[in-house]
Amino acid sequence: MNYSNIGLYLSNNSNKNYILDQVMKNIFLVDFVDLSLLQGVLHSSKVILKMVEEELLHDKFLIQTAENSSLGSMSSGQQKKALLTYLMTQKPAYMVLDDVYSNIDKATQESITLALSQLAETTLLIQVFFRKRDLLPCIETIYSIDEKNKIVKIQPSETFKELELVQAKKMQQFTLPKQYDDNQNDINPLVKLNSVSVHYGDKKVLNKVNWTINSGEFWQLVGPNGSGKSTILSLITGDNPRGYGQDLILFGRKKGSGESIWDIKRQIGYFTPSMIEQFKHEDTVENMIISGLMDSVGLYSKPTAIQIDIANGWVKMLGEAYRNKTFQRLSNGQQRMVMVARAMVKHPPLLILDEPTIELDDDNSKLFIEMVNAIAAEKKIAILYVSHRDEPDLMPNKIFELIPGSEGSEGLVKE
């Protein structure tokens, strides 16, 4: 076999799942490479999800590591690295890589890049990616895919890399709608962790972490895979029972002082890309935004005139391309903009954005970051932005870094 390694460059209007399925069935690239007689494997979060389901339903553990006894107990980055190691032991003739760099820290990115560069010497690699800077160094030929899932351009990787990362163009200016409820409590600090430690059995995750989030601050939470970022988020959102018995203040009340989970959640706007999977109905953008006022998945009652007016204000901010459109028919990038508007519509004291630019293409990522910066500039809402990816245009005021140690991760504030 003497094929060059292939990169499939997608925009957010491309149907990634369709393309992955067609590649694995030897349909999508059949005019360029014949995979019919070759054993191939797929490295994808879709595969990880299926394996985790097998663990839960049938106690079938295909992948285990010295640090973690199952895929389900690993962080996203650890899962991707473990899956790659497992797939390489099968010695496939080709491997399809689905957005391989998402959800992984820099050290794991470097480790995966090295492993794939070595694998590329004996195995055909087909990389599916959205960001130009994610292109693996071992990929030789780039196929650009349009919104109709058609190959519109084929070029050598060197030519592709010479092109500007994001074409210069005027970005949208965001003006936030006025707040519909001016009677919010003046809570400060919003969140305060005093020497908080968390462990799961023998696994120590957080070690005496101190962190204060005040109103209007713009934080970025960083740390390597497995350092406890998800644990901290679950403490802040009230979902982690290990918050009880800790010196943890959430929106003016000590954890365990009689507050309900909904007392906490009504103070938070939350978005992570996996949330989009919950919304299956053909709801309009306006109704999606209104549902954020009720914290419901879908709209189950007739909206009031005030609610409709509120939603129209947010649609106006997003732009006319969103008006009278169905959420399910928007591109990935547009859906995420709507989901942030939905999280913001109740003007929560705290907005949490968890890996929000995963699978966004270059243009949509830039637009998304512009909106986040506009929200931060108002200084009315605190933002907690969680990501392994460095976004050059993101402008957080402060960074909270989790640094792993033998007793769990400690926290460090950077300003």
C-alpha positions, 0 to 999 in steps of 0.5 A, spaced: 500 500 500 502 506 498 497 511 499 498 518 502 495 520 508 489 524 508 486 530 511 478 531 510 477 539 512 470 540 514 466 546 515 460 547 520 456 546 515 458 539 513 455 533 516 461 530 520 457 523 522 455 522 515 462 523 512 465 518 518 460 513 516 461 513 508 469 513 509 468 507 514 464 504 508 469 505 503 464 510 499 466 517 501 473 516 498 472 510 493 475 515 487 481 516 490 483 510 495 480 503 495 479 501 502 475 495 501 480 489 502 483 493 508 482 492 515 480 499 518 479 502 525 475 509 527 478 513 533 472 517 535 469 520 541 463 516 538 467 509 539 469 511 546 461 512 548 459 505 545 465 502 549 463 506 556 456 503 555 458 496 554 462 497 561 456 500 564 451 495 561 455 488 561 461 489 565 465 489 558 472 492 559 476 493 553 480 498 555 484 499 562 490 502 564 494 502 570 491 509 573 484 507 571 480 501 571 475 503 566 474 508 560 468 511 564 473 513 570 478 516 565 478 524 563 476 525 556 483 526 554 485 520 558 480 516 554 482 518 547 489 516 549 487 510 551 483 508 545 489 510 540 493 505 544 488 500 544 487 501 536 494 501 535 495 494 538 490 491 532 495 493 527 490 496 522 491 498 515 488 504 516 485 509 521 480 514 521 481 520 526 475 524 528 477 531 531 483 528 535 485 534 538 479 536 542 478 535 549 486 533 550 491 537 554 498 540 551 502 534 553 497 529 551 497 532 544 504 532 543 504 524 545 498 523 540 502 527 535 508 523 536 505 516 536 501 518 530 507 520 526 510 513 527 504 510 526 503 513 519 510 510 517 506 503 516 498 505 516 494 510 512 491 515 516 485 519 515 484 525 519 477 529 519 478 536 522 475 543 523 481 547 525 487 548 520 492 549 526 490 541 528 492 538 521 497 533 523 504 534 521 504 527 517 498 528 513 500 529 506 494 531 502 488 535 504 480 534 501 476 540 503 469 538 504 463 543 503 456 544 506 453 539 501 458 534 503 462 534 497 470 534 496 471 541 492 478 542 493 484 537 493 491 540 495 498 538 498 498 539 505 504 544 504 499 549 500 494 548 505 498 550 511 501 556 507 493 559 507 491 564 512 488 561 518 482 565 518 480 569 512 480 577 514 473 579 514 469 584 519 467 580 525 460 581 528 459 586 533 455 584 539 450 588 543 447 585 549 439 585 550 437 589 556 436 585 562 429 584 563 429 583 571 433 588 575 431 585 581 437 580 582 440 579 588 447 583 589 451 577 591 459 577 592 463 573 592 459 568 587 463 562 589 468 561 594 472 554 595 476 554 602 481 549 602 476 544 598 479 537 598 476 531 594 477 524 593 474 518 590 476 512 594 484 512 593 484 516 587 485 523 590 483 529 585 483 536 589 488 538 595 486 544 599 483 548 593 482 555 595 478 559 589 474 565 589 469 568 583 467 575 584 461 578 580 463 580 573 470 577 573 472 573 567 476 566 569 479 561 564 480 554 568 486 550 565 489 544 567 491 537 564 487 531 563 485 528 570 487 534 574 480 535 576 476 541 572 470 537 571 470 535 579 470 543 580 465 544 575 460 539 579 462 542 585 460 549 583 453 547 579 451 543 586 451 536 582 457 533 586 455 530 593 462 531 595 461 538 596 457 537 603 461 537 609 466 542 605 467 550 606 464 551 600 460 558 599 455 558 593 451 564 591 451 567 598 450 560 602 454 555 605 453 548 601 449 544 605 445 549 609 438 547 606 439 550 599 436 545 593 440 544 587 435 548 583 437 554 588 444 553 585 442 552 578 438 558 577 444 562 579 448 559 573 447 559 565 451 553 563 453 550 556 457 544 554 457 542 546 454 535 549 448 539 551 445 540 544 444 532 544 438 533 549 434 537 544 431 533 539 424 537 537 424 542 531 423 548 536 424 555 533 430 559 535 426 563 539 422 558 543 429 555 544 431 561 548 425 562 551 426 555 554 432 558 558 428 562 562 425 555 565 431 551 565 427 546 561 429 542 555 424 544 550 418 549 551 411 546 554 407 552 555 405 558 551 410 563 552 408 570 554 408 577 550 414 579 555 418 572 554 417 573 546 419 580 547 426 577 551 427 572 545 426 577 540 432 581 543 437 575 543 435 573 536 436 581 534 443 580 537 445 574 534 443 576 527 437 576 522 440 569 519 437 566 526 430 569 525 424 564 524 429 558 523 429 551 526 434 550 531 435 543 528 437 546 521 442 550 524 449 549 523 453 547 529 456 554 530 450 557 529 447 552 534 452 554 539 451 561 539 443 560 540 445 555 546 449 561 549 444 566 548 439 560 552 444 560 557 444 568 558 437 569 557 435 569 565 442 573 566 445 569 571 450 571 575 455 566 573 456 563 566 460 557 565 462 555 558 465 548 558 470 546 552 465 550 547 469 551 541 470 543 540 468 541 533 467 549 531 471 551 524 475 557 524 470 562 522 465 560 527 470 559 533 472 566 532 465 569 532 463 565 538 469 568 542 467 575 539 460 573 543 464 571 549 468 577 549 462 582 548 459 578 554 465 579 559 465 586 557 459 588 560 462 586 567 455 584 569 456 577 569 462 572 571 464 567 566 468 561 567 471 558 561 474 551 561 478 549 555 485 546 553 485 550 547 488 556 546 484 561 543 488 567 541 482 572 541 479 570 548 481 575 553 480 572 560 482 577 566 484 571 570 486 564 570 485 558 575 490 553 574 490 546 577 496 543 578 496 535 579 500 532 585 501 526 589 495 528 594 491 531 588 491 537 584 492 544 588 490 551 585 494 557 582 491 564 580 494 567 575 492 574 573 
